[in-house]
Amino acid sequence: MSDALSYRPKTGEIPTNPGVYRFRDPNGRVVYVGKANNLRARLANYFAPLASLHERTRRMVTTATSLEWTVVGTEVEALQLEWTWINEFDPPFNVKFKDDKSYPYLAVTLADEAPRALVTRTSGIKGARYFGPYPKVWAVYETVELMLKAFPIRTCNNANYKRAMESGKPCFAGQIGKCYGPCSGKIGIEEHRLIVNEFVNFMNSHDRKLINQLTAEMKAAAAEQQYERAGKLRDQAKALESVLEKSAVVLRDTVDIDLFGIEQDELAASVQQFIVRGGRIRGVRGWMVDKELDVTTGELLDSILQTAYTGGINPPREIVLPELPDDAEALETWLAGVGHRKVRLVAAQRGEKAALLETAAQNAKHALMLYKTRRSSDFVSRSKALEDIQEALGMSQAPLRMECYDASHLSGTNVVASMVVFEDGLPRKDEYRRFNIPETTDDTDSIYRTLTRRLAYLRPDAAVPTDAPGAVLEVTAVDPAADLVSMPLAADLDADAKRKKFRYQPNLLIVDGGQPQVSAAARALRESGVTGIQLCGIAKRLEEIWLPDSDYPVILPRNSDALFLFQRIRDEAHRFAITHQRARRKKDISSVLGEIPGLGPARVKVLLQHFGSVARLKEATVDAIGEVRGIGPVLAVTIHEHLRS
């Protein structure tokens, strides 16, 4: 790591998806474009100690002052987008694609008398139709050979073709069954041209009929135990898939559109605008929107379009959106006046535009996560948030230690609760706790029981409160490096040492919910006798802050750092509770059903898909269990008796 590279993002901020990244200099010029199957792993190489980098790489990363990336669906899409942007931005440190020798293309020489199919790394063949580039040259060669069986066209070079046509003898490739052009003596020029046109149409349309045919033949061969032939058919289908894999970042050459991907929560929205011209993504623009009000997606789109096309920016003839706003016609009229031509708003539901819109939405999701992460880690923002919370709740001091609680269950079963801790506005994952609640009536009772158990540790006379009513605390710690995976503490540790951090008194207790949940928490706080702790709840629908014995909520500004911090700690508690609840449910299922003789993982999966839960399976009759695919009458009786016992 080098201090000189101040723009280096944190490792956790970089996604692990395939994508394309761009380094920019102080003037905003793109100096390098690259692709990666795993963005995080690839970008880590650029931020190694400068002395260990290659000289050219070292010059590039020290010239750059910023880094950005765009997530795509596959490695092929990353390759396509990288190729487009290298040609679009002409970055000085790139060498790939400059001479079109890095990746292969499949070309069909349509200008020839008898068009030829060839694999080439050279561009500019007059009258040729290109397909690609492709990252796997073996797949191109293998697929060309495969498709010759369905589309027999010429493959020999021009010299052999000319010689064969003059002499009347088949070319050498035709003699060994590798060429099917007019030079092979088996077909005429006009008939050959028709087959070439079909081949080009097939490559353009990505028709899957041939792949489906190969897959059917593979299954038939496997059923007949012809495993060697089935393996070859499988490899052929895989090769065809590799070449014909549909790219969500390359559209038809005539497509000129803008797409808007949106990801939002209660407080903010992330917008990603993909600018597509000539079927290629020529630019990406992203920005954040602070939502002052609880607006619908359609209302948000109104604001986004007005922001995107002001200041002399002309819209294209078509704009693709996640959904159409209510005033779509009025917006089209306004956009037509801006661009001096008719503009159409569409909501893509399927096809290539919908696939690209999904890619834009995925990038918006990553951008929103990055925005929230960076905002949370900013010291000034955190300090301002704590001060605003102190003032809004009337506290004597800033809440330097906050604990938030949330309960989770599945149809009333596996009831659990979570406790997350924030100190100085940052999560303390090593102090998170999980609670199992054996018996409860509803969410308010769950909150009451959880806080009764937790507050018992804060009483002055609390030694080891084993007799305290309420939830059962799992004595676990959370490893910050393991993304909240529960790590049991050593059994031989002193009991007081295990609970030491659990006895730290918070300044502020937060519960996920409104007045009912706050009232339940207040009752637990009163009964505990613990003082000096402020209590509040956050209701999700309008993000209101509720205080005990208050008829009206505290309303924080929608874009305030204080509300953002409340939202983050609430969401973290909710996520932590859900994670624990799912883990318990999975453990229960495996322990209950895994003990039944003759019931393996596959049959357990089928049973759960059929009944939906172990509880419903317990209520089922023997006949109902026996009707499930793969469960016979004898096994059905065994399952029924085991669950009943």
Sequence and secondary structure as in RCSB ss.txt:
>XXXX:A:sequence
MSDALSYRPKTGEIPTNPGVYRFRDPNGRVVYVGKANNLRARLANYFAPLASLHERTRRMVTTATSLEWTVVGTE
VEALQLEWTWINEFDPPFNVKFKDDKSYPYLAVTLADEAPRALVTRTSGIKGARYFGPYPKVWAVYETVELMLKA
FPIRTCNNANYKRAMESGKPCFAGQIGKCYGPCSGKIGIEEHRLIVNEFVNFMNSHDRKLINQLTAEMKAAAAEQ
QYERAGKLRDQAKALESVLEKSAVVLRDTVDIDLFGIEQDELAASVQQFIVRGGRIRGVRGWMVDKELDVTTGEL
LDSILQTAYTGGINPPREIVLPELPDDAEALETWLAGVGHRKVRLVAAQRGEKAALLETAAQNAKHALMLYKTRR
SSDFVSRSKALEDIQEALGMSQAPLRMECYDASHLSGTNVVASMVVFEDGLPRKDEYRRFNIPETTDDTDSIYRT
LTRRLAYLRPDAAVPTDAPGAVLEVTAVDPAADLVSMPLAADLDADAKRKKFRYQPNLLIVDGGQPQVSAAARAL
RESGVTGIQLCGIAKRLEEIWLPDSDYPVILPRNSDALFLFQRIRDEAHRFAITHQRARRKKDISSVLGEIPGLG
PARVKVLLQHFGSVARLKEATVDAIGEVRGIGPVLAVTIHEHLRS
>XXXX:A:secstr
  TT TT   GGGS  S EEEEEE TTS EEEEEEESSHHHHHHGGGS GGGS HHHHHHHHH  EEEEEE SSH
HHHHHHHHHHHHHH  TT  TTSSS SS EEEEETTSSS BEEEES    TTEEEE   S HHHHHHHHHHHHHH
S  B S HHHHHHHHHH S  HHHHTT   SGGGTSS HHHHHHHHHHHHHHHHHT  HHHHHHHHHHHHHHHTT
 HHHHHHHHHHHHHHHHHH   TTB  TT  EEEEEEEE SSEEEEEEEEEETTEEEEEEEEEEE SS   HHHH
HHHHHHHHT SS    SEEEESS  TTHHHHHHHHHHHHTS  EEEE  SSHHHHHHHHHHHHHHHHHHHHHHHH
HH HHHHHHHHHHHHHHHT SS  SEEEEEEEEEETTEEEEEEEEEEETTEE GGG EEEE SS SSHHHHHHHH
HHHHHHTTSTT S  TT  S EEE EEE GGGTS EEE  TTS HHHHTTGGG   SEEEEESSHHHHHHHHHHH
HHHT  S EEEEEETTTTEEE TT SS B   TT HHHHHHHHHHHHHHHHHHHHHHHHHHHHHHHHHTTSTT  
HHHHHHHHHHHSSHHHHHHS HHHHHTSTT  HHHHHHHHHHHH 
